[in-house]
Amino acid sequence: MALSEAPHGVNLKVTAITAEENMKRHLMNLGIMPGATIVSLYGSGGDIIVQIKSGKIALGKTLSSDIYVE
């Protein structure tokens, strides 16, 4: 499922990222990559805030739709 549709407050494993290559590299630098565990903390209209390791990151609707989790 897309991260934009994922439940909040549970550990999610990133399975794939379908964004453009430059955005994939940026996300990987932030720690969001296949195999990583993230937590969706809050979302509204597809825009979400996720926790990765000890940091929090805001992601827009388009980008959160390009990140797939299980």
RAWO-V48803 format. One line per field, one symbol per residue. ss: DSSP state (@ for helix, = for strand, . for the rest). burial: + if it has 16 or more other ideal C-beta (glycine too) atoms within 10 Angstrom, else -. Layout:
BEGIN
ss = ???
burial = ???
END
This chain:
BEGIN
ss = .=@@@.....=======...@@@@@@@@@@......========..======..=====.@@@@@.===.
burial = --++-+-----+-+--+------+--+----+---+-+-+--+--+-+++-+----+-+---+++++++-
END
